[in-house]
Amino acid sequence: MEHDNHTLLVHISDERGGGWTTVAIDRATRACAVAQRDTQLDAATSACRALYSS
């Protein structure tokens, strides 16, 4: 798990090898987004973009 003043990130690795799932949660509103990618960084980036894109 990672966090800052605005966002919580929960990283879950694939049990069978490669791949990551990241749940991004906005701390103020509790809105969330989920992304699955091959790397942890790509999953986190995609989840944050999905959460804050509007």
HELIX and SHEET records of a PDB file:
HELIX    1   1 GLN A   40  TYR A   52  1                                  13    
SHEET    1   A 4 GLU A   2  HIS A   3  0                                        
SHEET    2   A 4 THR A   7  SER A  13 -1                                        
SHEET    3   A 4 TRP A  20  ASP A  26 -1                                        
SHEET    4   A 4 CYS A  32  ARG A  37 -1                                        
END                                                                             
